[in-house]
Amino acid sequence: YVDCPDDREYLGEILALHEVGEADVRAEAIDVLLRLRELDLTKKPGLSELLDWVGYLHVIGTPAAEVASLPHVGALLKQRGDQLRAAGRLAEK
């Protein structure tokens, strides 16, 4: 188990070290992750989920402007209830 860091710069360094995604997609994904971790979710997404999600977004060519709309959120949030709750809450902001 590895605690998920809450430092944007450090998360960016981890994603860059793993060569996951483009810089603008990584930045948006980190913002989404940190916002999601503030919500009351059954299972908060962590570092592993972030790596998987950003990697998938990169492979399918998701533009940074679409990241906040939670495309392919199943890679980031495993519980269906969390997915629905997150979509509603992030849309409010």
SULVENFEN-V152162 format. One record per run of one state. SS is the DSSP state (a for helix, b for strand, c for the rest). FROM is the first residue (numbers start at 1). TO is the last residue. If there is no record, write none. Layout:
BEGIN
ss->SS from->FROM to->TO
ss->SS from->FROM to->TO
END
This chain:
BEGIN
ss->c from->1 to->7
ss->a from->8 to->17
ss->c from->18 to->22
ss->a from->23 to->37
ss->c from->38 to->46
ss->a from->47 to->59
ss->c from->60 to->63
ss->a from->64 to->69
ss->c from->70 to->72
ss->a from->73 to->75
ss->c from->76 to->79
ss->a from->80 to->92
ss->c from->93 to->93
END
